[in-house]
Amino acid sequence: MKNSTLSAKLLPENKIRVTIISNVMKNENTPIYITKNDDDVQTLVIDKTSMMGNMAIYECSVPYLVELGNKYFISIDSFGVCALDVNDSPFYIGFDEKYYYAGNDLGATYDKERSTFVVWAPLASMVLLKISTDGGKKFVYYEMTRELKGTYRITLNGNYEFAIYNYVVENSGVVKVTIDPYAKASTPNGKNSVVVNLKKTKIDFEEKNLPYYENYVDAIIYELSVRDFTINPNTNIEKKGKYLGLSEEKRTTVVGNPAGLDYLKFLGITHVQLMPIYDFKTVDEENPDSSYNWGYDPMQYFVPEGSYSSDVHDPYSRIIELKKMVKAFHHNKIKVNMDVVFNHVYQYQFSSFESIVPNYYFRRNNNGTMSNGSFCGNDLASERKMVSKLIIDASLYWINEYGIDGFRFDLMGIIDKYTLMKIYREATKIKPDFMFYGEGWNMPTNLPEDTKSTMNNAKSLPHVAFFNDTFRDIVKGPTNESDFHVPGYITGDFSYRDGFKFVFLGSCLPRLYNNKFLSANQSINYVECHDNGTLYDKIVASMEIEDEQTVCRIVNSINGIVIFAFGIPFIHMGQEIGQSKNMHQNTYKSGDKYNMFQYELLDKRLYMAQYVKSMIEARKRAAFVHVFSSEDIQKLVNYKDLENGALCARFENVKVEDQIETIVVILNPSKETLYFNNNKYLELVTGDCGYIKNDRISQKNVIIPPHSLYGYVEKENDLGDKTL
């Protein structure tokens, strides 16, 4: 059994630490050698020796500058040879400045006459291109040339379309085979990268015909998963669970109600938010029905997910079909927001990033351990120049190549705000009304507090919107599983009424709480998203109501609040029809049973979808709801507390279509009927059935049913025979 080990590590300031663990002592006069590229042998100068039991540590000086990109070996007579470990170099001062590569040619660049491959691998002493033109039956290896800034490059003459390739990278004597982190196409399950001709996939995204939304508050966002929204057997969608399934038109449920894309058109939403569509790890792309995952386990940032394509073995299929889906949305005036996860990757230790540049892409704590603010085992170190570049490059690629109209950033607080604003500046050069929003939670990642993209720093991120968890928790109550039974304002705890006044105004005015945002343009108003339990289940759990009709009535009133509050309305797939997960919370891998859109429930509760549809229409017509500056909102609204926790909000001299009106909104969250006496006539415009366009009734004394939201236009005179 070997009982002696030799190791050597490069330290800052060109020092080397050599460690011997052995029962045998090195002779005092025995030299320590360093060999460069197998031929240049020099003797290290031992500056300091430390002995601890059977371990000897030698701090040494090098007679020349150790330069990354070369092979270095340390040898001691009687103790053998070891590779010099340079993998801590990314931690040393000046590394980013010395090795930052600003080029836009990373990855494989195809031309029918030649293809060029470029990879950033500054620590590597060797990089080989492993490539096959016969589908992987035979691979050829080419040594790549090291260039400035730690890049390796090679150009191969000939037509390499469809060629599959990997990189063979040697770092500190360890050789790994890995995919290209900048690959644009892939074989199933990301086993190999593929060379493709993106010119063949060009498509007209019909962006010139899209509406222009000057402010975020003009948007109405609907969150869904490609699979979840199309997989239900109770529709005639043909490509179920696929990109193409979401692009099909004239699709219906079994009783003829709109399904898929036509259902989104029916609702009238402006933006669809797609849960992850980049390549994620834990769904077997060759057998997509054998496993399930939402996709918050990133693998490849430039490659679309293959399980949503109709032919995962064709590298073009996922690219072209995703583009067709985006085109179909755009053709129907719906913009596409993409859910991006630039805060962590799946199993970082096996990722292409760690294989190519060890110790660079992932954030560390001050003691050297992995930062884990994502609670997924790693945090991307966005503050590092080449990580920031990766995030920016990937973001702009999705905009330019796939026509994406907005980003929803998962765990956005783990990303530094400087990277985020660089993306914003570049994205809005391409699309001036591009949307930027995300989860602004303050996660425990090792990043200075004032540099995180969190709600705490909202004032320094004026062009970024945040999921407003205060709105969520005040309206319906806490969302965590341990507090799922605890009510909010609309679910029975009327002590939240003053808090509701704060969130209804976009959380940008100091009322009970300090303002969270500069304006309502930063407030994503939501009560349900893919995480945690559904709104329907929350109502049942917190109010202990078993009557389905009553629960649905409360769902409607909350959805009306989400749509008509100042800020940006956000609706999760199925929320509008009171979809349940049977009290299950985090269903990220629970399969279709708990996650698919229940079209049979839509057929049963079409009236709920119609309510949301009509309220969306009303919001679009009411210009005053699109006001977002805190100063303007403050001038618009006056509150009056009513009995049994109810609330009246008056909006004076506001624009509705082409008229200047005074709007009265009455919210009755209680189980009691509310009798509201007014000194002027009120004309009903929204009620239990949603927006009422015609045959409005004017009355002075109004009755507000339990658990309901009613809106009126205040009139000086009655409407004759229509008056009650």
MIMAR-467660 format. One record per residue (C-alpha): residue in three letters; x, y, z. Coordinates in pm, whole numbers. Each point is the difference from the previous one (the first is absolute). Layout:
   code       xx       yy       zz
    ala        X        Y        Z
...
***
This chain:
   code       xx       yy       zz
    met        0        0        0
    lys      132      344      -98
    asn       61      208      311
    ser      168      304     -156
    thr     -175      273     -201
    leu      136      305     -176
    ser     -205      304     -101
    ala       74      354     -112
    lys     -219      308      -31
    leu       63      336     -164
    leu      -44      287      248
    pro      -34      375      -50
    glu      309      200      -93
    asn      153     -287     -194
    lys       60     -220      304
    ile      -47     -377       17
    arg      -96     -207      301
    val      135     -356      -13
    thr     -144     -252      244
    ile      136     -344       87
    ile     -204     -237      215
    ser      224     -292       92
    asn      157     -195      280
    val      331       67     -174
    met      166      340       28
    lys      144      182     -301
    asn      373       41       28
    glu       79      362       83
    asn      226       34     -305
    thr     -237     -171     -245
    pro     -114      264     -252
    ile     -353       59     -123
    tyr      -25       32     -378
    ile     -249      169     -227
    thr      -31     -116     -361
    lys     -170      211     -266
    asn     -146     -171     -307
    asp      213     -314       50
    asp      334      161      -80
    asp       84      307      212
    val      113     -122      345
    gln       78      249      278
    thr       59      -22      373
    leu     -247      165      235
    val      129      221      282
    ile     -135     -121      335
    asp      -94      309      200
    lys     -167     -167      295
    thr      -47     -351      137
    ser     -278     -109      237
    met      -25     -343      163
    met     -323     -138      147
    gly       20     -369       91
    asn       55     -194     -320
    met      -74      304     -219
    ala      267      233     -132
    ile      -93      327     -171
    tyr      248      197     -210
    glu      -70      359     -104
    cys      206       55     -315
    ser       96      272     -244
    val        7      -64     -374
    pro      301      116     -207
    tyr     -233      128     -274
    leu     -360      113      -43
    val     -248     -288        2
    glu     -227       62     -299
    leu     -335     -171      -39
    gly      -34     -207     -314
    asn      317     -199       60
    lys       51     -339      159
    tyr      193       11      326
    phe      113     -296      207
    ile      161       -9      343
    ser      244     -281       82
    ile      205     -109      300
    asp      240     -289       -7
    ser     -144     -301      185
    phe     -347      162       14
    gly      -90        9     -366
    val     -172      252     -227
    cys     -329      190       17
    ala     -172      257     -217
    leu        4      357      127
    asp     -353       89      108
    val      -84      344     -143
    asn     -376      -29       60
    asp       -6      269      270
    ser      120      262     -247
    pro     -351      145      -49
    phe        8      109      366
    tyr      315      208      -42
    ile       -2      377      -46
    gly       -1      116     -358
    phe     -117     -327     -156
    asp     -317      147     -158
    glu      181      303     -136
    lys      274     -214     -153
    tyr     -221     -268     -155
    tyr     -328      174      -86
    tyr      -88      -78     -361
    ala     -233      248     -167
    gly      -44     -185     -329
    asn     -340     -107     -131
    asp      117     -322     -166
    leu       -4     -251      285
    gly     -153     -333     -100
    ala      -20     -142     -352
    thr      -35      236     -296
    tyr     -123     -180     -311
    asp       63       67     -367
    lys      -43     -262     -271
    glu      369       48      -92
    arg      136       -9      355
    ser      -96       -3      368
    thr      183      174      284
    phe       -6     -112      363
    val      100      231      287
    val       -4      -81      370
    trp      116      206      298
    ala      224     -221      216
    pro      271      217      160
    leu      119     -263      251
    ala       31     -277     -257
    ser      335     -130     -119
    met     -167     -181     -289
    val     -335        3     -178
    leu      -98     -244     -271
    leu     -301       15     -228
    lys     -165     -342      -13
    ile     -223      -10     -307
    ser     -198     -250     -204
    thr     -167       41     -340
    asp     -166     -344       -3
    gly     -230       28      300
    gly      254     -108      257
    lys      125     -321     -157
    lys      348      144      -43
    phe      154      301      173
    val      300      200     -112
    tyr      210      204      243
    tyr      155      336      -89
    glu      228      199      227
    met     -127      355       43
    thr      230      302        3
    arg       25      216      308
    glu      -47      368      -68
    leu      -21      319      204
    lys     -219       18      312
    gly        2     -378       50
    thr     -208      -91     -304
    tyr       60     -307     -214
    arg      -92        5     -368
    ile       -5     -223     -305
    thr     -145       34     -350
    leu      -84     -313     -199
    asn      -41       29     -376
    gly     -298     -175     -153
    asn     -371      -30       74
    tyr      -49     -103      364
    glu     -375       45       22
    phe     -152     -264      232
    ala      346      -88      140
    ile      -13      -92      368
    tyr      284      121      218
    asn      142       37      349
    tyr      303      160      156
    val      276     -200      169
    val      149      231      263
    glu      306      -56      217
    asn       18      206      319
    ser      280      -63      253
    gly       61     -347     -142
    val     -368     -103       11
    val     -167      -67     -336
    lys     -376       38      -49
    val     -229      -33     -301
    thr     -285      249       -5
    ile     -256      175     -217
    asp       39      355     -128
    pro     -155      251      246
    tyr      -74      228     -298
    ala     -147     -277     -219
    lys     -314       95     -192
    ala     -119     -356      -65
    ser       25     -336      170
    thr      -56     -373      -25
    pro     -263     -146      236
    asn       58       69      369
    gly      295      227      -71
    lys      250     -279      -56
    asn      168      176     -292
    ser       -2      341     -157
    val     -103       29     -366
    val      108      233     -281
    val     -305      154     -169
    asn      -64      259     -267
    leu     -221      254      176
    lys      -69      175     -329
    lys     -222     -297      -86
    thr     -217       74      304
    lys      -68      369      -67
    ile     -364       92       33
    asp     -212      315       -7
    phe     -114       50      359
    glu     -255      261     -114
    glu      136      241      258
    lys     -102      305     -204
    asn     -364      -89       61
    leu       36      -26      379
    pro     -158      259      228
    tyr      244      240      163
    tyr      -36       24      378
    glu      152      320      127
    asn       -9     -108      365
    tyr        4     -331      184
    val     -341       78      152
    asp     -146      -36     -350
    ala       86     -371        8
    ile     -213     -289      128
    ile      220     -305       53
    tyr     -114     -363      -11
    glu      243     -267      120
    leu        0     -351     -147
    ser      216     -299      -87
    val       14     -127     -358
    arg      -80     -353      115
    asp     -252       85      270
    phe     -212      219     -224
    thr      -28     -247     -289
    ile       29     -354      143
    asn     -360      -47      120
    pro     -176     -273     -204
    asn     -331      189       11
    thr       83      230     -294
    asn       64      -51     -369
    ile      348      150       23
    glu      204     -233     -220
    lys      359       58      116
    lys      -66      -41      370
    gly      282      104      230
    lys      191      158     -288
    tyr       96      343     -132
    leu     -216      -65     -303
    gly     -297      -79      224
    leu       13      356      129
    ser        8      136     -355
    glu     -314     -183     -118
    glu     -310      211      -60
    lys     -371      -84        0
    arg       45     -255      278
    thr     -277      -74      249
    thr     -100     -201      302
    val     -232     -298      -37
    val     -303      230       29
    gly      133      264     -236
    asn      156      262      229
    pro      328      153     -119
    ala      318     -188       89
    gly      371       71      -21
    leu       96      313     -189
    asp     -366       79      -73
    tyr      -78       -1      371
    leu      273      259       63
    lys     -145      214     -279
    phe     -342      -45      161
    leu      126      130      335
    gly      162      305     -157
    ile      336      -18      179
    thr      285      204     -150
    his      304     -208       99
    val       44     -372       49
    gln      273      -97      246
    leu      152     -332     -100
    met      153     -209      275
    pro      351     -117      -98
    ile       46      -79     -368
    tyr      382      -19       -2
    asp      152     -347       31
    phe      -51     -140      349
    lys      140     -318      146
    thr     -245     -225      184
    val     -248      -89     -274
    asp      108     -283     -231
    glu      -43      162     -341
    glu      -23     -337     -172
    asn     -276     -113      237
    pro     -170      322      117
    asp     -299     -181      150
    ser      223     -203      232
    ser       99      299      214
    tyr     -126      348       81
    asn      158      328      101
    trp      -85      367      -31
    gly      351       69     -129
    tyr      167      202      274
    asp      309     -220      -35
    pro      199      169     -277
    met      243     -195     -216
    gln       53      199     -321
    tyr      -79      371      -19
    phe       -1       39     -379
    val     -185     -319      -98
    pro     -380      -45       11
    glu     -145     -286      207
    gly      -24     -314     -212
    ser     -290     -174      172
    tyr     -233      266     -143
    ser      106      -73     -360
    ser     -165     -252     -230
    asp      331     -165      -98
    val      273       31      258
    his      244     -190     -223
    asp      -16      276     -259
    pro      207      289      145
    tyr     -200      249     -207
    ser     -339     -116      126
    arg        6      173      338
    ile      139      321     -152
    ile     -248       32     -285
    glu     -305     -111      199
    leu       71      241      284
    lys       31      280     -253
    lys     -332     -101     -158
    met     -161       16      342
    val      132      353       63
    lys     -120      104     -346
    ala     -347     -138       74
    phe      -22      205      320
    his      118      312     -179
    his     -243      -59     -286
    asn     -275       15      260
    lys      137      317      164
    ile      133     -182      309
    lys      352       73      117
    val      226     -273      137
    asn      185       31      331
    met      259     -265       80
    asp       67     -137      349
    val      380       -4       37
    val      202     -167      276
    phe      337      172       13
    asn       47      -57      372
    his      113     -365        7
    val       49     -308     -215
    tyr      -82     -365       56
    gln      287     -180      178
    tyr      270      259      -60
    gln      282     -251       50
    phe     -102     -182     -319
    ser      -78      312     -204
    ser      193      113     -306
    phe       91      317      191
    glu      183     -179      279
    ser      156     -249     -240
    ile      148      273     -220
    val       95      266      259
    pro        9     -148      352
    asn      -81      234      288
    tyr     -112      287     -221
    tyr     -371       -3      -82
    phe     -141      -63      348
    arg       -3      233      296
    arg      192      -90      314
    asn      -38      100      361
    asn      284      183      170
    asn      118     -327      153
    gly       20     -165     -343
    thr     -317     -211       21
    met     -268       19     -267
    ser     -245      287       30
    asn     -349     -151        0
    gly     -254      280        7
    ser     -198     -185     -266
    phe      -29     -305      232
    cys       86     -207     -308
    gly      364      -57       93
    asn      158      289     -191
    asp      -37      364     -102
    leu      123      136     -331
    ala      266      265       65
    ser     -157      269     -217
    glu      239      262      140
    arg      286     -168     -187
    lys       60      147     -343
    met      -29     -316     -208
    val     -304     -124      194
    ser     -165      336      -51
    lys       92      -21     -368
    leu     -153     -349      -23
    ile     -328      122      151
    ile       -8      307     -224
    asp       93     -198     -312
    ala     -266     -264       68
    ser     -266      263       69
    leu       68      193     -319
    tyr       15     -324     -198
    trp     -354      -91      105
    ile     -122      346      -97
    asn      173        9     -338
    glu      -34     -365     -101
    tyr     -338      -91      153
    gly     -188      331       12
    ile      -47        1      380
    asp     -176      312      135
    gly       79      -11      371
    phe      184     -185      275
    arg     -126     -127      331
    phe      311      -61      213
    asp      -17     -292      242
    leu      155       88      339
    met      109      330     -149
    gly      152      110      331
    ile      293     -235      -57
    ile       98      193     -314
    asp      196      323       43
    lys     -191      309     -106
    tyr      276      120     -235
    thr      -36     -308     -219
    leu     -376       41        1
    met       15      361     -110
    lys      248      -82     -277
    ile     -252     -248     -138
    tyr     -274      262       34
    arg      196      262     -192
    glu       85     -238     -285
    ala     -345     -160      -13
    thr     -184      330      -20
    lys      219      105     -290
    ile     -153     -295     -185
    lys     -351       23      144
    pro      -76      325      182
    asp     -298     -151      188
    phe      188     -311      110
    met     -116     -119      347
    phe      235      -61      292
    tyr     -132     -151      322
    gly       74     -277      244
    glu       15     -138      350
    gly      163      267      212
    trp       38     -206      316
    asn      314       69      203
    met      160     -344      -18
    pro      300      -85      222
    thr      258        9     -279
    asn      352      135       49
    leu      -51      329     -180
    pro        7      348      158
    glu     -351      107       94
    asp        9      320     -203
    thr       90     -187     -320
    lys     -278     -260        7
    ser     -299       26     -235
    thr     -243       -8      290
    met     -310      196       95
    asn      215      167      265
    asn      186      162     -289
    ala     -309       76     -209
    lys       74      373        7
    ser      329      -57     -181
    leu     -172     -230     -253
    pro     -277      227     -131
    his      -49     -201     -320
    val      -45     -334      176
    ala     -329     -133      142
    phe      -24     -239      294
    phe     -243     -267      110
    asn     -181      176      282
    asp      -18     -254      281
    thr     -153      262      229
    phe     -296       29     -240
    arg      -27     -380       -8
    asp       11      -52      375
    ile     -228      289       94
    val     -268      -89     -253
    lys      -19     -375       61
    gly      228      -70      296
    pro      343     -166       37
    thr       84     -246     -272
    asn      250     -231      172
    glu     -121     -349       75
    ser       38       49      376
    asp     -221      313      -14
    phe     -240     -113     -270
    his     -292        8      242
    val       63      362      103
    pro     -241      246     -168
    gly       65      337     -163
    tyr     -234      292      -53
    ile     -227     -157     -262
    thr        9     -338      169
    gly     -130      125      334
    asp      253      202      199
    phe     -134      355      -30
    ser      286      141      206
    tyr      186        0     -331
    arg     -232      265     -144
    asp      248      285       38
    gly      272     -221     -146
    phe     -230      -69     -293
    lys      -30      373      -64
    phe      379        6      -31
    val       37     -289     -246
    phe     -303       97     -209
    leu      181      324      -83
    gly      303     -185     -135
    ser      198        4      328
    cys      156      329     -108
    leu     -163      232      256
    pro       84       -1      372
    arg     -323     -127      158
    leu       57     -209      313
    tyr      314     -135     -174
    asn      290      187     -154
    asn      -29        2     -377
    lys      162     -307     -156
    phe       30      145     -349
    leu       62      326     -180
    ser     -321      -50     -196
    ala     -273     -253      -71
    asn      194      -83     -316
    gln      222     -216      225
    ser     -278     -200      167
    ile      -92     -342     -140
    asn     -335      -56      173
    tyr      -63     -369       51
    val     -159     -247      238
    glu      100     -324     -172
    cys      291     -120     -212
    his      146     -341      -83
    asp      160      -19      347
    asn     -201      -89      312
    gly     -370      -81       25
    thr     -277      133     -220
    leu     -231      286       86
    tyr     -299     -235       15
    asp      177     -227      249
    lys      112      298      208
    ile     -359      121       34
    val     -118     -345      106
    ala      285      -40      250
    ser      -21      347      157
    met     -378       48        3
    glu     -107     -360       56
    ile     -269       34     -265
    glu     -129     -316     -164
    asp     -258      161     -227
    glu      154        7     -348
    gln     -218      285     -121
    thr      111      224      286
    val      367      -84      -53
    cys      -32       81     -371
    arg     -169      328       85
    ile      298       95      217
    val      240     -108     -275
    asn     -181      234     -236
    ser       16      294      238
    ile      375      -52       56
    asn       63      -32     -373
    gly     -192      324      -48
    ile      226      167      256
    val      315     -130     -172
    ile     -121      136     -334
    phe     -114      339      129
    ala      272       84      252
    phe      262      256      -97
    gly      299     -186     -138
    ile       43     -297     -234
    pro     -260     -280       15
    phe      142     -350        5
    ile     -213     -315      -35
    his      123     -355       35
    met     -145     -263     -233
    gly     -324     -134      149
    gln      -27      269      268
    glu     -285      160     -192
    ile     -218     -314       25
    gly       92      -93      356
    gln      226     -291      -85
    ser      111     -213      295
    lys      306     -211       74
    asn     -179     -179      284
    met      207      193      255
    his      331     -105     -156
    gln      256      280        2
    asn      327      -33     -192
    thr     -107     -222     -290
    tyr      310       57     -215
    lys       40     -372      -63
    ser     -349     -128       85
    gly     -110      -66     -356
    asp     -298       92     -215
    lys     -258      -96      260
    tyr       73      304      215
    asn      141      237     -259
    met     -191      -19     -329
    phe     -267      251      -88
    gln     -337     -160       76
    tyr     -206       70     -312
    glu     -284     -207      139
    leu      -14      246      292
    leu       -8      286     -250
    asp     -308     -159     -157
    lys     -159      -18      343
    arg       98      351      112
    leu        5      192     -323
    tyr     -173      286      180
    met      316       55      206
    ala      216       29     -310
    gln     -259      236     -146
    tyr       20      211      315
    val      378       34      -34
    lys      -34       67     -372
    ser     -247      281       63
    met      208      153      280
    ile      305       -2     -226
    glu     -206      180     -262
    ala     -112      253      261
    arg      360       62      108
    lys      104       65     -358
    arg     -282      254      -39
    ala       70      180      330
    ala      300      226      -54
    phe       18       98      366
    val      100     -352      105
    his      311       38     -219
    val      127      293      204
    phe      321     -100      176
    ser      174      304      151
    ser      -46       22      376
    glu      -88      370      -23
    asp     -279      -60     -251
    ile     -142     -298      186
    gln      -14      199      322
    lys     -213      263     -172
    leu     -243     -259     -138
    val     -115     -206      296
    asn     -193       58      322
    tyr      -91     -287      232
    lys     -296      -39      235
    asp      -26     -284      251
    leu     -334     -178        8
    glu     -153     -248      243
    asn      107     -365       29
    gly      346       70     -142
    ala     -131      135     -330
    leu      169      281     -188
    cys     -107      272     -243
    ala      252      159     -238
    arg      -90      315     -196
    phe      192       97     -313
    glu      -95      355      -88
    asn       19      162     -345
    val      161     -298     -170
    lys       -4      -99     -365
    val     -208     -300     -108
    glu       11      -42     -376
    asp      -69      356     -119
    gln     -194      116      306
    ile      112      168      322
    glu     -175     -183      282
    thr       -1      -54      373
    ile       35     -371       73
    val     -112     -163      323
    val      134     -346       83
    ile     -149     -190      294
    leu      165     -309      136
    asn     -192     -224      237
    pro      228     -279      128
    ser     -243     -112      271
    lys     -269     -265       -1
    glu     -261      267       76
    thr     -203      196     -254
    leu      104      365      -14
    tyr     -252      284      -39
    phe      167      312     -135
    asn     -185      331        7
    asn      128      274     -227
    asn     -103      362      -58
    lys       41      -34     -377
    tyr     -112     -256     -250
    leu      235     -286      -80
    glu        1     -174     -336
    leu      117     -362       24
    val      294      -85     -228
    thr      158     -306      161
    gly     -153     -262      223
    asp      -23     -373       53
    cys      -12      -54     -375
    gly      292      230      -68
    tyr       -6      299     -230
    ile     -353      112      -94
    lys       -1      185     -335
    asn     -368       52      -70
    asp     -331       46      184
    arg      163      149      307
    ile     -215       74      300
    ser       26      318      206
    gln      -90        3      369
    lys       70      193      320
    asn      -25     -276      254
    val      198     -304     -111
    ile       27     -352      130
    ile      342     -167       -8
    pro      -16     -379       36
    pro      247     -184      224
    his      351      -69     -133
    ser      -30      232     -297
    leu      152      293     -184
    tyr     -229      258     -161
    gly       84      306     -207
    tyr     -223      296      -81
    val        6      326     -192
    glu     -132      286      213
    lys     -280      195     -169
    glu     -164      332       81
    asn     -340     -123     -127
    asp     -172     -331      -31
    leu      -69     -188     -324
    gly     -379       15        6
    asp     -166     -337      -28
    lys      329     -181       55
    thr       24      137      353
    leu      -74     -226      294
***
